[in-house]
Structures are given as structure tokens and as C-alpha cells.
Amino acid sequence: QYRHQDITWDGMNEYTYWRVFLQTGKGYDHWLYEKREFDPQTIIDKNIDKSFFNGYETPGTWGSDGNTTDKITRTGSSSYVLDGGHTFSPAFKYQMTPEILKNDSLIQESVWFYGPQPENSRLVIKFEQNGKMVSWTDFMFRRYNTENFTWTRAVLHIPIPQNIKPGDTLMCFAYNGESKLRFFLDDFRVDFIKKSNAF
């Protein structure tokens, strides 16, 4: 565990000790180091220009492939299942406009997830120009996870890159990486934050 940075000489307390007790899975590699070095982002609820939401209640929303379930949900009657056979969640896609680029400074996405200790699962904000990727930013679920099998909110917000032009495509989604672990996603939200709320 020490070699994989599940435990360290510093940063240990009672909660951390029991959180990683006898855990050797991939999801715990470097977990304590990441917990100390990467502060989770918090949701911004002010100065929202536009907001888009997917509770996975309506088939086909954001191009969904229908891999939903009613067995475990946070709100409503459905959640999306992210697993080894469905490594990408339905993606929010938006063509950037002159109005957005003039008025807004941040893109924010958030989703509630439920499952075991994540391995490589992450939130992604991606931009494309003419079908080619020009920007990819991600943040791992496990940096938010404090307890397994409980609904936890992951948040990622970034400044709109300066090279983004009208007509470029924004994509927001969750990605399971090479992991075959199963997660349930619910209440996925994408926000455009006005420039008055910039860092």
C-alpha cells in the first residue's frame, strides 16, 4: 500500500486509515496523494447564463444509447449505467456562438455517480474544430469519492480556451477509461458561466 501511495508517512488520520484498510485495487493507487494534491472543484451556482440538464428520463436525450436502469437512481426513475461495455456516457454537444464567446467565460459540468472506488472514470470537457479535437480537460471521479456506493457529485469547470471560435463544438461527458467497473450516473448538468464570475 505504501508503494502504491494508498498510505503515506504524512496525511494519515483515522478516516484515511479505515478508508484504505486492506484495499489494494487499482482505484486506490495514488489515492491519498491525489487527495492531498488535487482539491476537488465546487459547484458554481451564481451568474449562470445557460444551463442544460439530463436526468436520463427521456430516451435519446443527448444521443443516449438507452443503457439506463430503474434499479438505482438519485432522482426520477432512471439513471445511466457506465461500465466496460459503455465507456462513454451520452455526450452533451453544443455549437459555440458569438454570443456565448462574448458573454461567458467558464464551462461547468457536474454529475452524480454511485458505485465502487473509481479507477480511471472521469468527467471530460472537450472542444472540436472541424471534427478535430483541439482541447481535452478531465478530472477523475475518485478525487471526489469519500465513500463507496453512495451518491457523490463530481464537478469540472474550465475557462473557455482562447482559441475557440464560433462554430466550434463543445462536448461534455463522463468516460470510464479502461475500467470495467459499473457506475450509475444521474442528474448530469452543463452550465455556461458569465464572465462576471471568472476566476
N, C-alpha and C positions, 0 to 999 in steps of 0.2 A: 504494500500500500504506500509506503514512503517513496519507493522508486517511481511509482505512477502518480505521485503528488495527490493521493487521496488523503494523506495525513502529512503534516509538516511539523517542524520544530516550533514554529510560531503560528498564531492564528487559531489554535485549538481551544475549544471550550466544550462544555457538556453537550450542547446541541450538536456541534460538529462531530464530536466523538460518536454519538449514537447514530447520527445521520449516515456515517460511512462504516459503521461497525460490521465487520466481516464482508463488506462489499468489494468485489474485485471486477465487476463488469465494466465494459468499455465506457458506459455512461458516467462512470466515476473517475476515469483517468483525468488528471489535472483539475478535478472539480474544485478542490479547495483553493488552488492557485487562482483559478478563474474567478472564484467567489471574491477573493481579495483584490484582484487586479482590474476587474471589469464591473463597474457599477451599472446595475440594470436601469434602463430609462423608465421614466414615469409618464403616464398618460397626460397629454395636454388637452384640457377641456375648454380653453379660452381662445377667442379670436379664430374660431373655425369658419372658414369661408364656405367650403362644401364638404359634405360627409356622405359616405356610401356604406351600406351595411348588407351583410349576408348571414342570415341565421340558418341557412340550409333547409328552409321550409318549402321553398318553391323549386321544383325540378328545373334544371337547366340554367339556374342563376349563375352568372359568371362562367358559363360554359361547363357547368358541373357534369361529371360522368355518372352521377347518381349513386356514388358509393357512400350512401348515408345509412344511418341506423336510428331506430327509436328506442334502443335499449339503454343508452346513457346519453343524456342531454343536460345542458345547463339551463337553457330556456327553450320554450316551444316544444315541439315534438320530434325534432330531428337534429342530428349532428353529423359531421363529415368524418369518415374513417380514413386516417393516413396510416399506411402500412407498407410492407415490402412490395406489394403489387400496385400500390397507388402512392407513389413517392412525392407527387405534386398535388397540392390542394387546387381547387378551382381558382383561377387567377383573375383578379380584377385588372381590367385593361382600360386605359384612358388615353385619348389623344390630346396631347398638351396644346393649349390655346394661347394666343397673345394675352388674353385677359388673365389667365392663370399665372403666366410668367410675369406679368406686370404687378399683380396684386398679392401673390403668395410667395412664401419663402421656404416652407417646410412641407414635406410629405410625411404623414404619420400612418402607420398601420398597427393594428393590435388584434389579437385573437386569444380566446380562452382555450386551453388544452388540458386534457385529462389522460393520464397513463403512467407508465413506469418512469424511472430515471431516464431522461432522454440521452441519446448518444450524439448523433450529428443533426438532429432535427433543428430547423431554424426558420426564422422569418426572413423574407427576401424582398428588397425593393430593387427593381431592375428597369433600366431605360434602354430603348432601342431606337436607332435611326436607320430608316430604310431597311428594316428587318435585321440589322446587325446590332449586337449588344455594345453599348458604349459605357454602361455603368452597372455595377452589381454591388449591393451592400447587404450583408446579412448579419444576424445576431442569433446565437444559439438559445434554444428553449431552456437548456439546463442552467443557464445563468439566472433564470427566474425561479427555477423549481426549488421549493423549500420542503416539500412533502410529496411523496408519490401518491398517485391515484386520488388526487383532489384537484378541483378546477383551479387553474392558475392562469393569470393573464400575462402574455408576452407582448412587449411593446418595442417598436422600432420607429424612430423618426430621424430624418436626414434633411439637410439643406438641399434644395433643388440644384443640381450641378449647373455651373455657369455655361456649359457648352450645350445645354438642352435648348432646342428650338421649337417653335410652333410646328405641330405635325408629328413630333417625336412621340413614341408610345411609352407610357408608364405601365409597369406590371407589378402587382403586389400579390404575394402568395406565400404559402408555407412549403418547405421542402424537407423531406425525410432523409436525404442523403443516401448513404449505403445501408442505412438501418432497416431491419425487418420488424422492428418493434411497432406495436399498434398504439395509435393515439386517436383520441376523439377531439375534434375541433368544433367550436361553436362561437357565434357572435363575432364574426370577422368584420372589422371596421377599417375604412380608409378615410383619412381626413386631409384636406388641404388647409394649411395654417397660414393666416395672413401675415404679411411682412412685419406688422407691428409686434409680433410675438417672436421675432428672430432672436437667436442667442446673443 
